Amino acid sequence: MPKQLLAALTVQGVSVPFPIQGATLPNTLAGRDALGRGRTGSGKTLAFGLALLARTAGQRAEPRQPLALVLVPTRELAQQVTDALAPYARAVRLRLATVVGGMSIGRQVNALRGGAEVVVATPGRLKDLIDRGDCRLDQVAISVLDEADQMADMGFMPQVTELLDQVRPEGQRMLFSATLDRNVDRLVRRYLSDPVVHSVDPSAGAVTTMEHHVLHVHGTDKHRTTTEIAAREGRVIMFLDTKRAVDKLTDHLLASGVRAAALHGGKAQSQRTRTLTQFKTGHVTVLVATNVAARGIHVDNLDLVVNVDPPTDHKDYLHRGGRTARAGESGSVVTLVTQPAPRRGPPHGGRRHRAPDHPDPLGRGGTRPHHRRPGSLRNSRDDHRAGGRAASAQHVLTRPVSPRLRNPARERTSGGRQRGGLRTP
């Protein structure tokens, strides 16, 4: 590895490699194709980034002809990869260009015309620039696919294969992801030549510093419980399934005195970037998001993720939870599961039916969360045996509630009109 990169690592405070880095770098620095799996937050970016920069150092790109390519599924991940690699690229005098949708295409064209050795891109925008004649990939000697399984899940595979068909056939290819399944097999067989395979974490993505809890709540209590959790001191990411649900909950939290902001694909890229910056700096304490934030977003000292809407896929669960307990830190993942409100008595003398338990959010994963109902956690011997903490709204509120928090419960005036909080369907 060039001494400039070693010096940059020292400046950045990196002295000991993470397992995925230690496992892959000897082979990738030698030019081998690599297939690497490491859980979210395990250091995959530097695992491929250091090898890419070391092998590209000393070369200069011609206008519109990059020498190395990193493909990622989302704009946020592209920006994060660029930010992570920037200090090391400067150390070896390599120029980075970020090519994503939702941003000024003119600036991206200018960056490519000026000569960028390394391009970090989403497939759609890169294809647009190639079709316009503003970029060529025939000089790309190193190609990286980061979060390849998500690109497959999002339907990017035709664009990805079209792009990889344009790079130098004898070049080095690296594929990294937190999960590697059958959707990625076709890419491996087609584009990787005798790859070294490194999997430093179990496929279930279990992390010893991460606690998993399922909190059973009645539907009428869901917004109240969510608001109490959001009002805790400290930052939290809350995941929901749809953009509309994200906007609705964000408005509710803001009306309750919680500094919340929404992040989803319906927002302009400038809004998304500003929201992430405010969340990272602490100006926003609650990030309410769809799965757009579930991959690649790194926030220091984030200790809580809440699945307000439980994920339907075990991979989504892993990546949502992967926003916390990163790089050896600890954190908790809480999933809210709604159940029908209890009846006062069985109708017509019939038997009361018990609501079925929600399926394991991890699917086939090996980590099983603690299932609890509010109020059932005190003096629980199970918690002491499992070594877990109480998964109740009271537990999640480990710090005082903001004094600005209003009561989100339903209030009615004498005229019967509703005020305060969010109407419950």
Secondary structure in CASP SS format (residue, H / E / C, confidence):
PFRMAT SS
TARGET T0000
AUTHOR 0000-0000-0000
METHOD secondary structure of the structure
MODEL  1
M C 1.00
P C 1.00
K H 1.00
Q H 1.00
L H 1.00
L H 1.00
A H 1.00
A H 1.00
L H 1.00
T H 1.00
V H 1.00
Q C 1.00
G C 1.00
V C 1.00
S C 1.00
V C 1.00
P C 1.00
F C 1.00
P H 1.00
I H 1.00
Q H 1.00
G H 1.00
A H 1.00
T H 1.00
L H 1.00
P H 1.00
N H 1.00
T H 1.00
L H 1.00
A C 1.00
G C 1.00
R C 1.00
D C 1.00
A E 1.00
L E 1.00
G E 1.00
R E 1.00
G C 1.00
R C 1.00
T C 1.00
G C 1.00
S C 1.00
G C 1.00
K H 1.00
T H 1.00
L H 1.00
A H 1.00
F H 1.00
G H 1.00
L H 1.00
A H 1.00
L H 1.00
L H 1.00
A H 1.00
R H 1.00
T H 1.00
A C 1.00
G C 1.00
Q C 1.00
R C 1.00
A C 1.00
E E 1.00
P C 1.00
R C 1.00
Q E 1.00
P C 1.00
L C 1.00
A E 1.00
L E 1.00
V E 1.00
L E 1.00
V C 1.00
P C 1.00
T C 1.00
R H 1.00
E H 1.00
L H 1.00
A H 1.00
Q H 1.00
Q H 1.00
V H 1.00
T H 1.00
D H 1.00
A H 1.00
L H 1.00
A H 1.00
P H 1.00
Y H 1.00
A H 1.00
R H 1.00
A H 1.00
V C 1.00
R C 1.00
L C 1.00
R C 1.00
L E 1.00
A E 1.00
T E 1.00
V E 1.00
V C 1.00
G C 1.00
G C 1.00
M C 1.00
S C 1.00
I H 1.00
G H 1.00
R H 1.00
Q H 1.00
V H 1.00
N H 1.00
A H 1.00
L H 1.00
R H 1.00
G C 1.00
G C 1.00
A C 1.00
E C 1.00
V E 1.00
V E 1.00
V E 1.00
A E 1.00
T C 1.00
P H 1.00
G H 1.00
R H 1.00
L H 1.00
K H 1.00
D H 1.00
L H 1.00
I H 1.00
D H 1.00
R C 1.00
G C 1.00
D C 1.00
C C 1.00
R C 1.00
L C 1.00
D C 1.00
Q C 1.00
V C 1.00
A C 1.00
I E 1.00
S E 1.00
V E 1.00
L E 1.00
D E 1.00
E C 1.00
A H 1.00
D H 1.00
Q H 1.00
M H 1.00
A H 1.00
D H 1.00
M C 1.00
G C 1.00
F C 1.00
M H 1.00
P H 1.00
Q H 1.00
V H 1.00
T H 1.00
E H 1.00
L H 1.00
L H 1.00
D C 1.00
Q C 1.00
V C 1.00
R C 1.00
P C 1.00
E C 1.00
G C 1.00
Q E 1.00
R E 1.00
M E 1.00
L E 1.00
F E 1.00
S E 1.00
A C 1.00
T C 1.00
L C 1.00
D C 1.00
R H 1.00
N H 1.00
V H 1.00
D H 1.00
R H 1.00
L H 1.00
V H 1.00
R H 1.00
R H 1.00
Y H 1.00
L C 1.00
S C 1.00
D C 1.00
P C 1.00
V E 1.00
V E 1.00
H E 1.00
S E 1.00
V C 1.00
D C 1.00
P C 1.00
S C 1.00
A C 1.00
G C 1.00
A C 1.00
V C 1.00
T C 1.00
T C 1.00
M E 1.00
E E 1.00
H E 1.00
H E 1.00
V E 1.00
L E 1.00
H E 1.00
V E 1.00
H E 1.00
G H 1.00
T H 1.00
D H 1.00
K H 1.00
H H 1.00
R H 1.00
T H 1.00
T H 1.00
T H 1.00
E H 1.00
I H 1.00
A H 1.00
A C 1.00
R C 1.00
E C 1.00
G C 1.00
R C 1.00
V E 1.00
I E 1.00
M E 1.00
F E 1.00
L C 1.00
D C 1.00
T C 1.00
K H 1.00
R H 1.00
A H 1.00
V H 1.00
D H 1.00
K H 1.00
L H 1.00
T H 1.00
D H 1.00
H H 1.00
L H 1.00
L H 1.00
A H 1.00
S C 1.00
G C 1.00
V C 1.00
R C 1.00
A E 1.00
A E 1.00
A E 1.00
L E 1.00
H C 1.00
G C 1.00
G C 1.00
K C 1.00
A C 1.00
Q H 1.00
S H 1.00
Q H 1.00
R H 1.00
T H 1.00
R H 1.00
T H 1.00
L H 1.00
T H 1.00
Q H 1.00
F H 1.00
K H 1.00
T H 1.00
G C 1.00
H C 1.00
V C 1.00
T C 1.00
V E 1.00
L E 1.00
V E 1.00
A E 1.00
T C 1.00
N H 1.00
V H 1.00
A H 1.00
A C 1.00
R C 1.00
G C 1.00
I C 1.00
H C 1.00
V C 1.00
D C 1.00
N C 1.00
L C 1.00
D C 1.00
L E 1.00
V E 1.00
V E 1.00
N E 1.00
V C 1.00
D C 1.00
P C 1.00
P C 1.00
T C 1.00
D C 1.00
H H 1.00
K H 1.00
D H 1.00
Y H 1.00
L H 1.00
H H 1.00
R H 1.00
G H 1.00
G C 1.00
R C 1.00
T C 1.00
A C 1.00
R C 1.00
A C 1.00
G C 1.00
E C 1.00
S C 1.00
G E 1.00
S E 1.00
V E 1.00
V E 1.00
T E 1.00
L E 1.00
V E 1.00
T E 1.00
Q E 1.00
P C 1.00
A C 1.00
P C 1.00
R C 1.00
R C 1.00
G C 1.00
P C 1.00
P H 1.00
H H 1.00
G H 1.00
G C 1.00
R C 1.00
R C 1.00
H C 1.00
R C 1.00
A C 1.00
P C 1.00
D C 1.00
H C 1.00
P C 1.00
D C 1.00
P C 1.00
L C 1.00
G C 1.00
R C 1.00
G C 1.00
G C 1.00
T C 1.00
R C 1.00
P C 1.00
H E 1.00
H E 1.00
R E 1.00
R C 1.00
P C 1.00
G C 1.00
S C 1.00
L C 1.00
R C 1.00
N C 1.00
S C 1.00
R H 1.00
D H 1.00
D H 1.00
H H 1.00
R H 1.00
A H 1.00
G C 1.00
G C 1.00
R C 1.00
A C 1.00
A C 1.00
S C 1.00
A H 1.00
Q H 1.00
H H 1.00
V H 1.00
L C 1.00
T C 1.00
R C 1.00
P C 1.00
V C 1.00
S C 1.00
P C 1.00
R C 1.00
L C 1.00
R C 1.00
N C 1.00
P C 1.00
A C 1.00
R C 1.00
E E 1.00
R E 1.00
T C 1.00
S C 1.00
G C 1.00
G C 1.00
R C 1.00
Q E 1.00
R E 1.00
G C 1.00
G C 1.00
L C 1.00
R C 1.00
T C 1.00
P C 1.00
END
